[in-house]
Amino acid sequence: MEERDHSAPIDRPLAPTCIRTLRLKVRPGSNSWLKAGAIEVNQVWNWANELSAKAARPYAGKPQVAQRF
């Protein structure tokens, strides 16, 4: 089996990036519904961010002693 040098860079072409901007008109009556949806999405985003931060450092924080088995 042959050993690879892991420090050598891999030359790959970058994937093409495509960005599309949508412009939509929002009805005035939809403002409260959109705001409520934005709050819900923000809460889910914050929860996922906190969860991934905890998973990245699972032993951070004050150590705890197991009390019950």
N, C-alpha and C positions, 0 to 999 in steps of 0.2 A: 504494500500500500504506500502510496506516495504522499508526502507531507506538503501541505500548502502553506504559503507565507501569508498570514492573515493581515499583515500590515500593508500589503500592496493594494492600491486603490483599484476599484472595479470600474472600468470604462463602459458606461451604458449611456445611450442617448436618453435625454430627459423626455418624459411623456408630454405630449402637447397639452397646453392648458387652454380651456375654452371657458370664457365668462360671458354670461348673457344677463343683461339688465332688463327687468320688466318694469313698466310704468303702468300702474293701475289707478283708476279713480275709485274712491271709497265713498259710499253713500253716507251722508251726515248721521243717519240713524244707526249706523253700524259702529260708531265710535266706542260706545260703552262695551259692546260685545268684543271688539278687537282688543280693548284695553284689558278686559278680564282674561282673555286668552293669552295675552302677553304676560300677565302676572303668573298664570299657571305654568307657562313654558319656562319662565325665569326660575320658578321654584324647582321644577324638575331639573333644569340645567345646574342650579346650585347644589342640589342633592347629588347628582351624578359627579360633579366636580369634587365635592367633599368625599364621596365614596372612593373615587379613584386616588385622591390624595392619601386617604387612610390605607388603601391597598399598596401604595408605593412605599410606605414606611409603616409596616404592621406593628413594630415594637416601639413606636414613639410614645412618649408620655410616661406618667408615673408607673413604676412597676407594681403589680398586684400579687398578693399571695393567695393561692387557692384555699378557700375556706371549707368547701364541701366536695365530696367525691361521689 
